[in-house]
Amino acid sequence: MALGKIDGYCLVNIDADVMSTLGAKAFQGKVVRCEEINEGTKSILALSNCGKGLGMFDFKDTKFRFRCSQLDGWITPPDLDHIERMGYVAALIQNVPRKDKDLVTKMVISHSLSKGEFCSIVYDRILQPQKK
């Protein structure tokens, strides 16, 4: 695991048992970026939203979670290799105005959390030509 590499996102339960130097409140009830989702130990290492600390908690302490990758600030499907991610992101950059990047990213995170897996419906609608 390399710090800064994204493994996914999760919504932490309000009453989650979080081990962190920042305290549990920094994570409870929040959508956080997962640095590592460990299927073997069923635990998650996540970065606080303020970016000042890490927290660790179990799968049972999350409401929703999904795996993804990231390239140049864009969230991408977890199963793409680096070259495929570059093509995916290049297409997004061409079709999404820079001012809308954060909004589109938040929409993808929200929709993916509700599905429990990376869901590209937002990106798909952007990348597919409009049918008339």
Beta strands, then each sheet from edge to edge (+ up, - down):
strand 1: 8-12
strand 2: 19-20
strand 3: 31-38
strand 4: 43-47
strand 5: 54-58
strand 6: 62-67
strand 7: 69-71
strand 8: 74-76
sheet 1: 2+ 5- 4+ 3- 1+ 6-
sheet 2: 7+ 8-
end
